[in-house]
């Protein structure tokens, strides 16, 4: 407890969020036991609520941290050509789900409980991937239909990769080719004039 007391407020919050992130690999967010979180940090449950006023505040902080970790892990090289950046995002997203499938399931699939903060963070994360995809297309008019199919493509990537991760029935490169090939087809369906532009979207 003495060593615990030397932590600054910011460091204590970081420690508590880190404990929550580790626990997320075993259970969905709404099942994190706050007594156990506090005990692992060497503090009382009451002191935990000094840093996070409510249980929801703590859960939201943990989910936000997990979402930021995903976004950082999939950030492409900003100096690469847009199409290369898109391929990098896809590749790193698949890699993240390979390494942290249980965490992702506990984080986002655990949002089935319908908590507003979970849905909001999930949607914000999907927006990041949609924006990266739009940026790879270059200076074009993003119609509602185009935006819709791009977000739908991300859902396809997410669900297909999670399903693939159970027993990996096809090689990883084949999976990436399948996922990449679906995007130009969807974009062309939504906005046929973009067909020449997206034909070789992925290098």
PyMOL commands that set and color helices and strands:
alter all, ss='L'
color gray80, all
select helices_A, chain A and resi 2-5+9-23+29-31+34-41+45-51+55-73+82-99+101-107+109-113+116-136+144-167+172-190+192-198
alter helices_A, ss='H'
color red, helices_A
deselect
rebuild
show_as cartoon
